[in-house]
Amino acid sequence: MKKVLLLALLATSGVGLYAQKLDKAKDLLKSKKLTDAKNEIDNVLAVEKNQNNAEAWYTKSKIYVAIANDSVARAGVPNARDVAFEAVKKYISMEEAREKDPTKRNVLLTMDNSQPLLDMYAGYSQAGATFYNAGNFNDALTNFKKCLDIFDFMSARSLTTLKLDTTTTLYAGISAEKASKPDEAAIYYGKIADNKAKGEGFAEIYKWLADHYRQKGDIATATKYSTLGREVYPGDPFWTGFELEMLREKGTKEELFKKYDQVLQENPDNHLFLFNYGVEVYQEGYNQDISKRPANSKELIAKATGLIKRCLEKKPDYPNANMVMGQIVYNQGVDFNNENKAIKPAGGVKLTPDQLKKKEELRSEVVKKFDEASPYFERVADALDKEAKLKMDDKDILKNALDLLITINEEKTAQLEQKRNQADREKKAADVKNYEAEIKKLQDKTAGYTERFNNVDRKH
C-alpha cells in the first residue's frame, strides 16, 4: 500500500514540475527574454509525455512568433515563423481530436483573437512585399505562398470570414509570372478568376489565363476563362477576338465562319470584324494556282468581296481594307492575263482568228481589272504616304500598294506599245500619235510611283 502511494506522489510531483517549466516559459515570453523562453519551451517539448499537451504547443507558437517579429532574436532562428506555424497547427490538430464541438475548441487561440496566426500572416506578407519591391520575385513568391497557407488554414476553420485573400493571391500570381513560372502564376490567377473577382486591371487576369491555356493547347480551360471573363467584363471586345483566334487555330473553317456570322449579327457596324472575316474567306477561296482552288472558289471570293466592300462602307479610308480590295480585283486581272498567256501557237502554226480575238478580249479584261484595282491602291498610298512615321506593317502595305501600281502601269504601257506598233505597221499615224500620248502619261505616272516607292524608307 505504501509503495502505490509513493508512485502516486512521484507522478503528481512530475506534473507539477512540467507545469512549473511551462509557466516559466510563459513568464520569460512576457518579460521578452525570447532566447530563454525558446530554450525553456523546447526543453518542455523534448520530453515525450509533454508532447501530448496542446497548451505547450500553443505556447511554443507564441514564443516563436515573438522571435520572428524581433529582428535581433530572428537572426539566430531564421525559420522561427515556419516553426511557429507548425506548432499552432499541432495545437489545433490536438484540439480537433479532443473536442467534437468546434465551438469548444481552440480556447487559447480564441482568447488571443487568433493573434499568433495573424502575426505570422503579417510577417510573411511584409517579407513578400520587401522581396517583391527589391525585384527578388522567387523569394517574394515563397513568402506570399506561406501567407496564403496561413489564410487557407484559417479559412478552413472559420477563423476568418473571407473566402479569398485577393490581394495576396494577386501578388503571388504576379511574382510567379515575373519569376518565369507561368504555370504557377496560372494557379493563383485562376483562384481570382474562379471567384469572379473584379477590380482595377483584373480584366487582364482573365485574358492572361485564357491566352495561357490557349498556348498550352488546353482549349477547354481557355474557353472556361474567356467565358468567365466575358461574364465579369461583358463590354470588353477582347473576348470575341480571342474566341475567333482560337477557332482559327484549332477549329474548322466551317466553325470559324459560323462564329463570324454570329459576331457580325451582334456587331454589324464593326469594320474590323468585317475586314478579318473577308480576309479569312478570301484566303480560303483563293490560290495563285487555279488548279489548287476549292470547287466553290468563285462563291468564296464573291463573299469575301462583299465583306470587304461592307467594311469600306463603314470606314472608307481604312488602308488595309483598300489594299485587300485592290488585291482581289488585281488578282482577277492576273487570272485573265494568265489565261491570255496560255493561248499559244502549237507546232509552228499561227494562232487562229478566234484565238487572236480571244487574246484581245482577255487583254482588254486585264486592263479593266487593273483600272478597277488602281483606285484602291492609290487610296492606300495617299492615306499612308502622308503619315509622318509608319509602323513596319503599314510601311510594307504602302510599298506593296506602290509596287502594284507600278506593275499595273507597266502592263498597261506594254499593251499600248503593242497597239502603237500595230498602228505603225498599218500606217495609221493618228492612232500612233494617240497611243504615244497615252504611253507618255503612263510612263510619267510610273516614274512618280517609283520615286514614291524609293522614298518610303527615307520618309518614314
C-alpha positions as CSV (number, residue, x, y, z in Angstrom):
1,M,0.0,0.0,0.0
2,K,2.8,2.4,0.8
3,K,4.5,1.6,-2.5
4,V,1.5,2.5,-4.5
5,L,1.1,5.8,-2.6
6,L,4.7,6.6,-3.2
7,L,4.3,6.2,-7.0
8,A,1.2,8.4,-7.0
9,L,3.1,11.1,-5.2
10,L,6.0,10.9,-7.7
11,A,3.6,11.2,-10.6
12,T,2.0,14.3,-9.0
13,S,5.4,15.9,-8.5
14,G,6.2,15.3,-12.2
15,V,3.1,17.1,-13.3
16,G,3.9,19.9,-11.0
17,L,7.4,20.2,-12.4
18,Y,6.0,20.2,-16.0
19,A,3.6,23.0,-15.1
20,Q,6.4,25.0,-13.5
21,K,8.5,24.7,-16.6
22,L,5.6,25.7,-18.9
23,D,4.8,28.7,-16.6
24,K,8.4,29.7,-16.6
25,A,8.4,29.7,-20.5
26,K,5.3,31.9,-20.4
27,D,6.9,34.3,-17.9
28,L,10.1,34.5,-20.0
29,L,8.0,35.4,-23.0
30,K,6.2,38.1,-21.1
31,S,9.5,39.6,-20.0
32,K,10.7,39.4,-23.6
33,K,13.6,37.1,-22.8
34,L,12.9,35.3,-26.0
35,T,16.0,33.1,-26.3
36,D,15.5,31.8,-22.7
37,A,11.8,31.3,-23.4
38,K,12.7,29.4,-26.6
39,N,15.1,27.1,-24.7
40,E,12.6,26.5,-21.9
41,I,9.7,25.5,-24.2
42,D,12.0,23.4,-26.4
43,N,13.1,21.6,-23.2
44,V,9.5,21.0,-22.1
45,L,8.5,19.5,-25.5
46,A,11.7,17.4,-25.7
47,V,10.1,15.2,-23.0
48,E,7.9,12.7,-24.9
49,K,5.0,12.8,-22.5
50,N,4.8,16.6,-22.7
51,Q,4.2,16.4,-26.5
52,N,0.6,15.5,-25.9
53,N,-0.1,18.8,-24.2
54,A,-1.9,21.2,-26.5
55,E,-1.1,24.2,-24.3
56,A,2.7,23.6,-24.6
57,W,2.4,23.7,-28.4
58,Y,0.4,26.8,-28.4
59,T,2.9,28.4,-26.1
60,K,5.7,27.4,-28.4
61,S,3.9,29.0,-31.3
62,K,3.6,32.3,-29.4
63,I,7.3,32.3,-28.4
64,Y,8.5,31.6,-31.9
65,V,6.1,34.3,-33.4
66,A,7.7,36.7,-30.9
67,I,11.2,35.7,-32.1
68,A,10.2,36.1,-35.8
69,N,8.9,39.6,-35.0
70,D,12.2,40.6,-33.2
71,S,15.0,41.5,-35.7
72,V,17.7,40.6,-33.2
73,A,16.3,37.3,-32.0
74,R,15.2,36.3,-35.5
75,A,18.9,36.4,-36.7
76,G,19.5,33.3,-34.6
77,V,16.3,31.5,-35.7
78,P,15.7,32.5,-39.3
79,N,12.9,29.9,-39.7
80,A,11.1,31.0,-36.5
81,R,7.9,31.8,-38.3
82,D,7.8,28.4,-40.0
83,V,8.3,26.7,-36.6
84,A,5.5,28.8,-35.1
85,F,3.1,27.8,-37.8
86,E,3.8,24.1,-37.4
87,A,3.4,24.5,-33.6
88,V,0.0,26.2,-33.9
89,K,-1.1,23.6,-36.4
90,K,-0.1,20.9,-33.9
91,Y,-2.1,22.7,-31.2
92,I,-5.2,22.9,-33.4
93,S,-5.0,19.3,-34.5
94,M,-4.9,18.2,-30.9
95,E,-7.9,20.4,-30.1
96,E,-9.8,18.9,-33.0
97,A,-9.0,15.4,-31.7
98,R,-10.0,16.3,-28.2
99,E,-13.4,18.1,-28.9
100,K,-16.0,17.2,-31.5
101,D,-17.9,20.5,-30.9
102,P,-16.0,23.2,-32.9
103,T,-17.3,25.9,-30.6
104,K,-15.5,24.4,-27.7
105,R,-12.1,24.1,-29.3
106,N,-9.1,26.3,-29.5
107,V,-9.9,28.3,-26.4
108,L,-6.4,29.7,-26.0
109,L,-6.3,30.8,-29.6
110,T,-9.8,32.3,-29.3
111,M,-8.8,34.2,-26.2
112,D,-5.9,35.7,-28.2
113,N,-8.2,36.6,-31.1
114,S,-6.0,34.3,-33.4
115,Q,-3.2,36.8,-32.9
116,P,-0.3,34.3,-33.4
117,L,-1.7,33.4,-36.8
118,L,-2.3,37.0,-37.7
119,D,1.2,37.9,-36.7
120,M,2.6,35.1,-38.9
121,Y,0.5,36.2,-41.8
122,A,1.6,39.8,-41.4
123,G,5.2,38.8,-41.2
124,Y,5.2,36.7,-44.4
125,S,3.2,39.4,-46.1
126,Q,5.7,42.1,-45.2
127,A,8.7,39.9,-46.2
128,G,7.0,39.1,-49.5
129,A,6.5,42.8,-50.2
130,T,10.1,43.6,-49.4
131,F,11.4,40.9,-51.7
132,Y,8.9,42.0,-54.4
133,N,10.0,45.6,-54.3
134,A,13.6,44.6,-54.5
135,G,12.9,42.6,-57.6
136,N,13.5,39.2,-55.9
137,F,10.4,37.6,-57.2
138,N,11.3,34.0,-56.3
139,D,11.6,34.8,-52.6
140,A,8.6,37.1,-52.9
141,L,6.6,34.2,-54.2
142,T,7.8,31.9,-51.4
143,N,6.6,34.3,-48.7
144,F,3.3,35.1,-50.4
145,K,2.6,31.4,-50.7
146,K,3.3,30.9,-47.0
147,C,1.0,33.9,-46.3
148,L,-1.7,32.1,-48.3
149,D,-1.1,28.8,-46.5
150,I,-2.0,30.6,-43.2
151,F,-5.0,32.2,-44.8
152,D,-6.3,28.9,-46.1
153,F,-5.7,27.3,-42.8
154,M,-7.7,29.9,-41.0
155,S,-10.4,30.0,-43.6
156,A,-10.9,26.2,-43.5
157,R,-11.5,26.5,-39.7
158,S,-13.8,29.6,-39.9
159,L,-11.1,31.7,-38.2
160,T,-11.8,34.3,-40.9
161,T,-14.9,35.2,-42.7
162,L,-13.1,35.8,-46.0
163,K,-13.1,33.1,-48.7
164,L,-10.4,34.6,-50.9
165,D,-7.3,36.7,-50.0
166,T,-7.5,38.6,-53.2
167,T,-4.5,40.9,-52.8
168,T,-2.0,38.3,-51.7
169,T,-3.2,35.9,-54.3
170,L,-2.8,38.5,-56.9
171,Y,0.8,39.3,-55.8
172,A,1.6,35.6,-55.7
173,G,0.5,35.3,-59.3
174,I,2.4,38.4,-60.4
175,S,5.5,37.2,-58.6
176,A,5.3,33.8,-60.2
177,E,4.8,35.3,-63.6
178,K,7.8,37.7,-63.1
179,A,9.8,34.7,-61.9
180,S,9.1,33.0,-65.2
181,K,6.8,30.4,-63.6
182,P,3.7,30.8,-65.8
183,D,2.1,27.5,-64.7
184,E,2.4,28.5,-61.1
185,A,1.1,32.0,-61.9
186,A,-1.9,30.4,-63.5
187,I,-2.8,28.7,-60.2
188,Y,-3.1,32.0,-58.3
189,Y,-4.7,33.9,-61.2
190,G,-7.1,31.1,-61.6
191,K,-8.3,31.4,-58.0
192,I,-9.1,35.0,-58.6
193,A,-11.0,34.3,-61.8
194,D,-12.8,31.3,-60.4
195,N,-14.2,33.6,-57.7
196,K,-15.2,36.1,-60.4
197,A,-13.3,38.8,-58.7
198,K,-13.4,42.3,-60.1
199,G,-11.0,45.2,-59.6
200,E,-9.0,47.7,-61.5
201,G,-7.0,45.9,-64.1
202,F,-8.4,42.5,-63.2
203,A,-9.8,42.0,-66.7
204,E,-6.2,41.4,-67.8
205,I,-6.1,38.4,-65.4
206,Y,-8.9,36.6,-67.3
207,K,-7.3,37.5,-70.6
208,W,-3.9,36.2,-69.4
209,L,-5.5,32.9,-68.2
210,A,-7.4,32.4,-71.5
211,D,-4.3,33.0,-73.6
212,H,-2.0,30.9,-71.3
213,Y,-4.2,27.8,-71.7
214,R,-4.7,28.5,-75.4
215,Q,-0.9,28.4,-75.9
216,K,-0.8,25.2,-73.9
217,G,-3.4,23.7,-76.2
218,D,-5.9,23.3,-73.4
219,I,-8.8,24.7,-75.3
220,A,-11.4,23.6,-72.7
221,T,-9.7,25.6,-69.9
222,A,-9.0,28.5,-72.2
223,T,-12.7,28.6,-73.1
224,K,-13.6,28.4,-69.5
225,Y,-11.7,31.6,-68.6
226,S,-12.7,33.5,-71.7
227,T,-16.3,32.7,-70.8
228,L,-15.8,33.8,-67.2
229,G,-14.1,37.0,-68.5
230,R,-17.0,37.8,-70.7
231,E,-19.4,37.2,-67.8
232,V,-17.5,39.5,-65.5
233,Y,-16.4,42.1,-68.1
234,P,-19.1,41.8,-70.8
235,G,-18.2,45.1,-72.5
236,D,-14.6,44.2,-73.3
237,P,-14.2,43.4,-77.1
238,F,-11.2,41.1,-76.3
239,W,-13.4,38.0,-75.8
240,T,-14.8,38.0,-79.3
241,G,-11.4,38.4,-80.9
242,F,-10.0,35.7,-78.6
243,E,-12.7,33.2,-79.4
244,L,-12.2,33.8,-83.1
245,E,-8.5,33.4,-82.8
246,M,-8.9,30.0,-81.0
247,L,-11.2,28.8,-83.8
248,R,-8.7,30.0,-86.4
249,E,-6.0,27.9,-84.7
250,K,-7.9,24.9,-83.5
251,G,-11.3,24.8,-85.2
252,T,-12.6,24.1,-88.7
253,K,-13.2,26.8,-91.3
254,E,-16.9,26.0,-91.0
255,E,-16.8,26.6,-87.2
256,L,-14.8,29.8,-87.8
257,F,-17.2,31.2,-90.4
258,K,-20.2,30.3,-88.3
259,K,-18.7,32.2,-85.4
260,Y,-18.0,35.2,-87.6
261,D,-21.7,35.2,-88.8
262,Q,-22.8,35.3,-85.2
263,V,-20.3,38.1,-84.3
264,L,-21.5,40.2,-87.2
265,Q,-25.1,39.8,-86.1
266,E,-24.0,41.1,-82.7
267,N,-21.6,43.8,-84.1
268,P,-23.0,44.8,-87.5
269,D,-21.0,48.1,-87.6
270,N,-17.6,46.8,-86.5
271,H,-15.4,47.3,-89.6
272,L,-12.6,45.2,-88.1
273,F,-14.8,42.0,-87.9
274,L,-16.0,42.6,-91.5
275,F,-12.4,43.0,-92.6
276,N,-11.0,40.0,-90.8
277,Y,-13.9,37.8,-91.9
278,G,-13.4,38.9,-95.5
279,V,-9.7,38.1,-95.4
280,E,-10.4,34.7,-93.9
281,V,-12.9,33.9,-96.6
282,Y,-10.7,35.1,-99.4
283,Q,-7.7,33.1,-98.2
284,E,-9.9,30.0,-98.2
285,G,-11.2,30.6,-101.7
286,Y,-8.1,32.0,-103.5
287,N,-4.9,30.3,-104.5
288,Q,-2.4,31.7,-107.0
289,D,-2.5,28.3,-108.7
290,I,-6.0,28.0,-110.1
291,S,-5.8,24.2,-110.0
292,K,-5.5,24.3,-106.2
293,R,-8.5,26.4,-105.6
294,P,-11.6,24.8,-103.9
295,A,-14.6,23.9,-106.0
296,N,-16.6,26.8,-104.5
297,S,-13.7,29.3,-105.1
298,K,-15.9,31.8,-107.0
299,E,-18.6,31.8,-104.3
300,L,-16.0,32.3,-101.6
301,I,-14.2,35.1,-103.5
302,A,-17.6,36.8,-104.2
303,K,-18.4,36.6,-100.5
304,A,-15.0,38.0,-99.5
305,T,-15.5,40.9,-101.9
306,G,-18.9,41.7,-100.4
307,L,-17.5,41.6,-96.8
308,I,-14.5,43.9,-97.7
309,K,-16.9,46.3,-99.5
310,R,-19.1,46.4,-96.4
311,C,-16.0,47.2,-94.4
312,L,-15.2,50.1,-96.7
313,E,-18.7,51.4,-96.4
314,K,-18.1,51.6,-92.6
315,K,-14.6,53.0,-92.9
316,P,-13.7,54.2,-96.5
317,D,-10.2,55.4,-95.6
318,Y,-9.1,52.1,-93.9
319,P,-5.8,51.3,-95.7
320,N,-5.9,47.5,-95.0
321,A,-9.3,47.1,-96.5
322,N,-8.4,49.2,-99.6
323,M,-5.3,47.1,-100.0
324,V,-7.2,43.8,-99.8
325,M,-10.0,45.0,-102.1
326,G,-7.4,46.1,-104.6
327,Q,-5.6,42.8,-104.5
328,I,-8.8,40.9,-105.0
329,V,-9.6,42.8,-108.2
330,Y,-5.9,42.8,-109.3
331,N,-5.7,39.0,-108.9
332,Q,-8.8,38.7,-111.1
333,G,-6.8,40.7,-113.7
334,V,-3.8,38.4,-113.2
335,D,-6.1,35.4,-113.9
336,F,-7.2,36.9,-117.2
337,N,-3.5,37.6,-118.1
338,N,-2.5,34.1,-117.3
339,E,-5.4,32.8,-119.4
340,N,-4.2,35.0,-122.2
341,K,-0.6,33.8,-122.0
342,A,-1.8,30.2,-122.1
343,I,-3.1,30.7,-125.6
344,K,0.0,29.9,-127.7
345,P,0.6,28.7,-131.2
346,A,1.4,25.0,-131.4
347,G,3.7,23.2,-133.8
348,G,4.7,26.4,-135.7
349,V,1.1,27.0,-136.7
350,K,-0.2,30.6,-136.3
351,L,-3.0,31.5,-134.0
352,T,-6.4,31.2,-135.5
353,P,-8.6,34.4,-135.8
354,D,-10.8,33.1,-132.9
355,Q,-7.7,32.7,-130.8
356,L,-6.5,36.1,-131.7
357,K,-9.9,37.6,-130.9
358,K,-9.9,35.8,-127.5
359,K,-6.5,37.1,-126.6
360,E,-7.6,40.6,-127.4
361,E,-10.7,40.2,-125.3
362,L,-8.6,38.9,-122.4
363,R,-6.1,41.7,-122.7
364,S,-9.0,44.1,-122.5
365,E,-10.3,42.4,-119.4
366,V,-6.9,42.6,-117.8
367,V,-6.8,46.4,-118.3
368,K,-10.4,46.7,-117.0
369,K,-9.5,44.8,-113.8
370,F,-6.2,46.8,-113.3
371,D,-8.1,50.0,-113.8
372,E,-10.7,48.9,-111.2
373,A,-7.9,47.9,-108.7
374,S,-5.8,51.1,-109.1
375,P,-8.0,53.5,-107.1
376,Y,-7.9,51.2,-104.1
377,F,-4.1,51.1,-104.2
378,E,-4.0,54.8,-104.7
379,R,-6.1,55.4,-101.6
380,V,-3.7,53.2,-99.7
381,A,-0.7,55.2,-100.9
382,D,-2.3,58.5,-100.3
383,A,-3.5,57.6,-96.8
384,L,-0.2,56.2,-95.6
385,D,2.2,58.3,-97.5
386,K,1.0,61.5,-95.7
387,E,1.8,60.0,-92.3
388,A,5.0,61.3,-90.7
389,K,6.0,57.9,-89.4
390,L,4.7,54.4,-90.1
391,K,4.8,51.1,-88.3
392,M,6.6,48.4,-90.1
393,D,3.4,46.6,-91.2
394,D,2.0,49.9,-92.6
395,K,5.3,50.6,-94.4
396,D,5.1,47.2,-96.1
397,I,1.5,47.9,-97.1
398,L,2.5,51.2,-98.6
399,K,5.4,49.7,-100.6
400,N,3.1,46.9,-101.8
401,A,0.5,49.3,-103.0
402,L,3.0,51.4,-104.9
403,D,4.7,48.4,-106.3
404,L,1.4,47.1,-107.7
405,L,0.6,50.5,-109.2
406,I,3.9,50.4,-110.9
407,T,3.2,46.8,-112.2
408,I,-0.2,47.8,-113.4
409,N,1.1,50.8,-115.3
410,E,3.9,48.8,-116.8
411,E,1.4,46.2,-118.0
412,K,-0.9,48.8,-119.5
413,T,2.1,50.5,-121.1
414,A,3.2,47.2,-122.7
415,Q,-0.3,46.7,-124.2
416,L,-0.4,50.2,-125.5
417,E,3.0,49.8,-127.1
418,Q,1.8,46.7,-128.9
419,K,-1.2,48.6,-130.2
420,R,1.1,51.5,-131.2
421,N,3.4,49.2,-133.1
422,Q,0.4,47.6,-134.9
423,A,-0.9,51.0,-135.9
424,D,2.6,51.9,-137.1
425,R,2.7,48.9,-139.3
426,E,-0.7,49.7,-140.7
427,K,0.4,53.3,-141.3
428,K,-2.2,54.8,-139.0
429,A,-0.3,57.9,-137.9
430,A,-3.2,59.4,-135.9
431,D,-3.6,56.3,-133.9
432,V,0.2,56.1,-133.3
433,K,0.2,59.6,-132.0
434,N,-2.7,58.9,-129.6
435,Y,-1.1,55.8,-128.3
436,E,2.2,57.5,-127.8
437,A,0.5,60.3,-125.8
438,E,-1.2,57.7,-123.5
439,I,2.1,55.8,-123.2
440,K,3.8,59.0,-122.1
441,K,1.1,59.6,-119.4
442,L,1.5,56.1,-118.1
443,Q,5.3,56.4,-118.0
444,D,5.1,59.6,-116.1
445,K,2.7,58.0,-113.6
446,T,5.0,55.0,-113.3
447,A,8.0,57.3,-112.6
448,G,6.1,59.1,-109.9
449,Y,5.1,55.8,-108.2
450,T,8.6,54.6,-108.5
451,E,10.0,57.7,-106.9
452,R,7.5,57.4,-104.0
453,F,8.4,53.8,-103.6
454,N,12.1,54.6,-103.3
455,N,11.4,57.3,-100.8
456,V,9.3,55.2,-98.4
457,D,12.1,54.2,-96.1
458,R,13.7,57.6,-96.1
459,K,10.5,59.4,-95.4
460,H,9.0,57.0,-92.8
